[in-house]
Amino acid sequence: MRRPPDRLRCILIYGAFSTTLLLALYAGSLMLEANGLKLSDESIWYAIRASGVVSYLLLAASAVWGILLSGRLVKVRVSPALALELHTYLSWTAIGMTIYHAYCCFLAVFSTTAWSIC
């Protein structure tokens, strides 16, 4: 009998990966600013919109995959462990992109311009 994967370990791995990615993006923006390359308002606007769209698409894909998991078609063609892992991966990636979207919104609020883009 196989032991099911440790859920807490998977959550911690996904959380650590998302946190590392966000810290790398933040460090990259700090390095660009230190070298004199400031982000323009247009690039922040594109980052906000793109991260929002990608997070919605990932959330929709996760919901659709979750609904398909209850059907017979997926159960026959894909192993249950792989199907559940894909659903979990899509969900956590959607959450990570939503956090990145919020980070971009805060970056826009504290930008040097006074106009609101969120």
C-alpha positions as a Markdown table, in Angstrom:
| # | Residue | x | y | z |
|---|---|---|---|---|
| 1 | Met | 0.0 | 0.0 | 0.0 |
| 2 | Arg | 1.4 | 3.4 | -1.1 |
| 3 | Arg | 1.5 | 6.3 | 1.3 |
| 4 | Pro | -0.3 | 9.4 | 0.0 |
| 5 | Pro | 2.0 | 12.5 | -0.5 |
| 6 | Asp | 2.4 | 14.7 | 2.4 |
| 7 | Arg | 0.1 | 17.7 | 1.8 |
| 8 | Leu | 1.8 | 20.0 | 4.2 |
| 9 | Arg | 5.2 | 19.4 | 2.5 |
| 10 | Cys | 3.6 | 20.1 | -1.0 |
| 11 | Ile | 2.1 | 23.4 | 0.3 |
| 12 | Leu | 5.4 | 24.4 | 1.9 |
| 13 | Ile | 7.3 | 23.7 | -1.4 |
| 14 | Tyr | 4.8 | 25.7 | -3.5 |
| 15 | Gly | 4.8 | 28.5 | -0.9 |
| 16 | Ala | 8.6 | 28.6 | -0.9 |
| 17 | Phe | 8.8 | 28.6 | -4.7 |
| 18 | Ser | 6.3 | 31.4 | -5.0 |
| 19 | Thr | 8.0 | 33.5 | -2.3 |
| 20 | Thr | 11.4 | 32.9 | -4.0 |
| 21 | Leu | 10.0 | 34.0 | -7.3 |
| 22 | Leu | 8.5 | 37.2 | -5.8 |
| 23 | Leu | 11.7 | 38.0 | -4.0 |
| 24 | Ala | 13.7 | 37.5 | -7.2 |
| 25 | Leu | 11.3 | 39.9 | -9.1 |
| 26 | Tyr | 11.6 | 42.5 | -6.3 |
| 27 | Ala | 15.4 | 42.2 | -6.2 |
| 28 | Gly | 15.5 | 42.5 | -10.0 |
| 29 | Ser | 13.5 | 45.7 | -9.9 |
| 30 | Leu | 15.7 | 47.1 | -7.1 |
| 31 | Met | 18.8 | 46.3 | -9.2 |
| 32 | Leu | 17.3 | 48.0 | -12.3 |
| 33 | Glu | 16.6 | 51.1 | -10.2 |
| 34 | Ala | 20.0 | 51.1 | -8.7 |
| 35 | Asn | 21.5 | 51.1 | -12.2 |
| 36 | Gly | 19.4 | 54.1 | -13.2 |
| 37 | Leu | 16.7 | 52.2 | -15.1 |
| 38 | Lys | 13.4 | 53.2 | -13.6 |
| 39 | Leu | 10.2 | 51.4 | -14.6 |
| 40 | Ser | 7.9 | 53.6 | -16.6 |
| 41 | Asp | 4.2 | 54.0 | -15.9 |
| 42 | Glu | 3.4 | 52.1 | -19.1 |
| 43 | Ser | 5.5 | 49.1 | -18.2 |
| 44 | Ile | 3.9 | 49.0 | -14.7 |
| 45 | Trp | 0.5 | 49.2 | -16.4 |
| 46 | Tyr | 1.3 | 46.3 | -18.7 |
| 47 | Ala | 2.6 | 44.2 | -15.8 |
| 48 | Ile | -0.5 | 44.8 | -13.8 |
| 49 | Arg | -2.9 | 43.9 | -16.6 |
| 50 | Ala | -0.8 | 40.9 | -17.8 |
| 51 | Ser | -0.5 | 39.4 | -14.3 |
| 52 | Gly | -4.3 | 39.9 | -13.7 |
| 53 | Val | -5.2 | 38.2 | -16.9 |
| 54 | Val | -2.8 | 35.3 | -16.4 |
| 55 | Ser | -4.1 | 34.8 | -12.8 |
| 56 | Tyr | -7.7 | 34.7 | -14.1 |
| 57 | Leu | -6.8 | 32.2 | -16.8 |
| 58 | Leu | -5.0 | 30.0 | -14.3 |
| 59 | Leu | -7.9 | 30.2 | -11.9 |
| 60 | Ala | -10.3 | 29.3 | -14.8 |
| 61 | Ala | -8.1 | 26.4 | -15.8 |
| 62 | Ser | -8.0 | 25.1 | -12.3 |
| 63 | Ala | -11.8 | 25.3 | -11.9 |
| 64 | Val | -12.3 | 23.6 | -15.3 |
| 65 | Trp | -9.8 | 20.9 | -14.4 |
| 66 | Gly | -11.4 | 20.4 | -11.0 |
| 67 | Ile | -14.8 | 19.9 | -12.7 |
| 68 | Leu | -13.3 | 17.5 | -15.2 |
| 69 | Leu | -11.8 | 15.5 | -12.4 |
| 70 | Ser | -15.3 | 14.4 | -11.3 |
| 71 | Gly | -16.0 | 13.1 | -14.8 |
| 72 | Arg | -15.3 | 9.7 | -16.2 |
| 73 | Leu | -13.1 | 10.9 | -19.2 |
| 74 | Val | -10.3 | 12.1 | -17.0 |
| 75 | Lys | -10.4 | 9.2 | -14.6 |
| 76 | Val | -9.9 | 6.8 | -17.4 |
| 77 | Arg | -7.1 | 8.6 | -19.2 |
| 78 | Val | -5.1 | 10.2 | -16.4 |
| 79 | Ser | -3.9 | 8.7 | -13.1 |
| 80 | Pro | -5.7 | 10.2 | -10.1 |
| 81 | Ala | -2.5 | 11.3 | -8.4 |
| 82 | Leu | -1.4 | 13.2 | -11.5 |
| 83 | Ala | -4.8 | 14.7 | -12.0 |
| 84 | Leu | -5.0 | 16.0 | -8.5 |
| 85 | Glu | -1.4 | 17.2 | -8.6 |
| 86 | Leu | -2.1 | 19.2 | -11.7 |
| 87 | His | -5.2 | 20.7 | -10.1 |
| 88 | Thr | -3.2 | 21.7 | -7.0 |
| 89 | Tyr | -0.4 | 23.1 | -9.2 |
| 90 | Leu | -2.8 | 25.3 | -11.2 |
| 91 | Ser | -4.5 | 26.5 | -8.0 |
| 92 | Trp | -1.2 | 27.5 | -6.3 |
| 93 | Thr | 0.2 | 29.1 | -9.4 |
| 94 | Ala | -3.0 | 31.2 | -9.8 |
| 95 | Ile | -2.6 | 32.3 | -6.1 |
| 96 | Gly | 1.0 | 33.2 | -6.8 |
| 97 | Met | 0.1 | 35.2 | -9.9 |
| 98 | Thr | -2.6 | 37.0 | -7.9 |
| 99 | Ile | 0.1 | 37.9 | -5.2 |
| 100 | Tyr | 2.3 | 39.2 | -8.0 |
| 101 | His | -0.6 | 41.2 | -9.4 |
| 102 | Ala | -1.1 | 42.8 | -5.9 |
| 103 | Tyr | 2.6 | 43.5 | -5.7 |
| 104 | Cys | 2.5 | 45.3 | -9.1 |
| 105 | Cys | -0.6 | 47.3 | -7.9 |
| 106 | Phe | 1.3 | 48.4 | -4.7 |
| 107 | Leu | 4.3 | 49.3 | -6.9 |
| 108 | Ala | 2.1 | 51.5 | -9.0 |
| 109 | Val | 0.5 | 53.2 | -6.0 |
| 110 | Phe | 4.0 | 54.1 | -4.6 |
| 111 | Ser | 5.2 | 55.1 | -8.0 |
| 112 | Thr | 6.3 | 58.7 | -8.6 |
| 113 | Thr | 3.2 | 59.6 | -10.6 |
| 114 | Ala | 0.0 | 60.6 | -9.0 |
| 115 | Trp | -2.5 | 58.9 | -11.3 |
| 116 | Ser | -4.1 | 55.6 | -10.2 |
| 117 | Ile | -3.9 | 52.6 | -12.5 |
| 118 | Cys | -5.4 | 49.9 | -10.3 |
